[in-house]
Amino acid sequence: MSGRLPRSVWARLSVDGIFEVPTSVSRFSYDGSADDVDARHLYWRGLAGNEGETLSVFQEAVIGASVVVDVGANRGLYTLTALADNPTAHVVSVEASPRTFEHLTSMIRLNGWEDRVTAVNAAAGAESGTLPFWVPRSPLCLECAPSGSLSSFCRRRRRDRRTGCPAGRTDRDGRCGQDRCRRC
């Protein structure tokens, strides 16, 4: 299907609903939503259209694995691929964002693989401890993100190159004015 529409068109078309994603061995169901860029790539291009080179190496590695760990699982692309390609594997999926974790567990339930996955809503790191975790109010705009976060993905961003202010709102002294940013 992707050959009929240029990327400049299909990349802008949201995929809202459940569709099948073929893998090298099997397939899995994916529930796309308007804010899910991965769904667009999967729907129009399949696994090859979303981290294709990495996924092909991953698929080879999971075939003989008994346990697979997916840290930063997001909505579960690698988790679902591992479960589809290796019907005996158990996957430990770790996702820190509560909102994204809901999507992950929903995808696992959609495919009926709850008994083959240990889903963990936590961050993984080298040390134990607690850190502040920022989640944007809108999944489409990360403009108001704190410094060092994923704000670089927001297409409307106006990052101040000198100070690194994600909202591009600095005062006369060059201090970040992100607390005044209310775009999200």
Secondary structure, DSSP 8 states (H G I E B T S, - for coil): -TTTS-HHHHTTS---EEEEEE-SS-EEEEEE-TT-HHHHHHHHH-GGGTTHHHHHHHHHHHTT-SEEEEET-TTSHHHHHHHHH-TT-EEEEE---HHHHHHHHHHHHHTT-GGGEEEE-S---SS---------SSTT--TT--TTSGGGG-TT----TTT--TTS-B-TT--B-GGG----
